[in-house]
C-alpha cells in the first residue's frame, strides 16, 4: 500500500517537474477563468483575466449563479470590479438585495466604491438604512472609502438617524477620522 502511494507521488512529481498535464492551461475559457478565480485571498489582475476570450460574460455567469460554488462566485464579483458597466451594476444591485446571502451582501457593498466611485453613493445610502445593523456598518465603511462632501454628509445624516448605539458610535468614529484627514 505504501509503495503504491509512493509511486503515485513520484509520478505526480514527475508530471509537475516536466510540465505535464497537471500544469497545462485549460482550453475551455470558463475553466481558465475558474482556475484564475481559485487563487485564494486575491482578485486576479485584470490583465490575466482579459487574456481569456469572453471573460466578462463568463464572470457574470459565475457571479449570477446562486447555486454556484460560493467562494468562486464571490471571487467573480470581486473580479467584475475591473469592468464597471451597466451589466456589472445590475449584478451588484441584485447581490445587495435583502434576499441574498449576508456574506455576499457585505462583500459586494465593499466593492461598490472601488468599482463605481461616487456613483455608488445612492446604493450605499440605501444600505445605511438596512434593518441589519451589520449591513449598515459595512455600508458605513464603504461610504467612508469615498472622498468628498456628499459622502461625509451621508455619514453625518446616517449618524443623526441611527438608533443602534454600536452603529452610531462607528459612524461617529468615521466622521471624526474624516475630519482629521481634511
N, C-alpha and C positions, 0 to 999 in steps of 0.2 A: 504494500500500500504506500509506504513512504517512498519507495523507489519510483513508483508511478507518478506521484506528486512531484518529485524532484525532476523527472523527465519533462513533465508539463511545464514546470517553472523554467527549465533550461530552454525549452522550445519557445516559450513566450519571450524570454530574454533575447534569444536569437532573432526573433521577428522584430523586436524593438531595436536592437543593435543594428540590424541590417536594413532597417527601414521597410519592413514587410507590411502586410495588410493592416497591422494594428495602427500604423501611422498614416495610412492612406487617407487622402481627403475624400469625403463622400461626394459622389457625383450628383446626388439629388440636392437641389438648392435648399429645400426645407431641412434636410438632415444637416447641411452645413450651418444653417442659422441655429438650429437646435444645439449643435456642438459649441458654437460660439457663445450661446446663452448659458451653457452649462458650467462655464468658469465661475467659480464661487466668489462672491464678495466684490465683484467689479462688473461694471457695464462694459460690454465690448466697445472698442473705439469705432467711431463712425466709419473710418477708412477701412477697417476689417469687414464690417458689415456691408458696406457699399460694394464690395467686390462680388457679392452674391447677387445674381440676377433676380429681380423682383423682390428684393429684401423687404421693402416697405409693406407690400401685400402679405408676405409671409409673417412678418412681425405682427401685423394687425390680426391676422387669422389666429395666431397663437394667443395673443392678448385677449381676443374676443371669445375664446373657448372656455366657458365656465367649467367644463368637465376636464380641462387640460391639467397637466401636472403643475401645481401651484407655483413652485419656485421658477419654473420655466416661463409660466405666464407672467409672473411678476417681473422677471428679467426682460421680457418682451416689452412691457410697459416702460421699464427703465430705458431701454434702447430707443423706443419711439420718441423720446425727448429730442433726439437728433433730427427728427422730421416733424416739426411743429406746424402742421397744416390743419385744415378743416376736418379731415378724417381722424387725425390723432386727437383733436379737440373733442370730437364726438365720442371717441372711445374713452377718453379721460373723464368726460362728463358722466358717461354711464358707469364708470368704475367708482365714482364717489357717491353714487346714489345710495340711499339708506338701505336698500335691499341687497347690497353687495357685502362680501365678507369684510369684516372690520380691518383686517390686516391689509387688504387691497386698498381700502379707502384711505388708510393712513399713508401708505406708500405713494399713492397717486396724488394725494393732496400735497405731499412734499415735492413732487415732480412738477406741479403746475408752474411755480415761479421760474424754475430752471428752463422749462420748455417755452413758456409764453410770456415771461416777464410781467410787465404791468397789466397786460391783458388778462392775467389770471385773477386779478383783484376781485371782480364780481363773484366768481365762483368761491373764492376763499372767504369773502364776506358772508356768503350764504352758509358756508361751513362753520363760521363763527357763531351761528345761531342753532347749530345742530343740537338735538336733545342729549347726545352722548358727550359728556364732558371731555373724554379723551380725544374725540374728534375735534372739539373746539380748541383744545390745547395744540393739537397738531396743526390745525388751521392757523392759529396764532403764530406759531413758529414759522410757518410757510409765508405768512404775510410779512413777518419780520425780515425775510430774505429780500423783500422788495425795498428799493430806496424810494425816497420822495415823500411829499406831504400827504398824498392820498393814502398810502399805506399806514403812515403814522396816525392819520385821522381814523382809519378803520380800526386800528388797535385801541385808540382812545375811546371811540364810540362803543366798541365791544366791552371795554373795561367798565364804562359807565352803566351798561345794561346787565352785566354779568352778576348772577345771583350766587354762583358757586364760589366759595372763598379760595379754593385752590386755583381755579382758573383765573379769578380776579387778581390774585397775587402774581401769577405767572404773567398776565398781561401788564400789570404794573411794573414788574421787573423788566420786561421787554421795552416798555416805554421809557423807563429810567435809563436803560442802557443806550437806547437810540438817542436820548437827549444828550448823553455824554459823548456820543460819537460825532455829534454835529459840530 
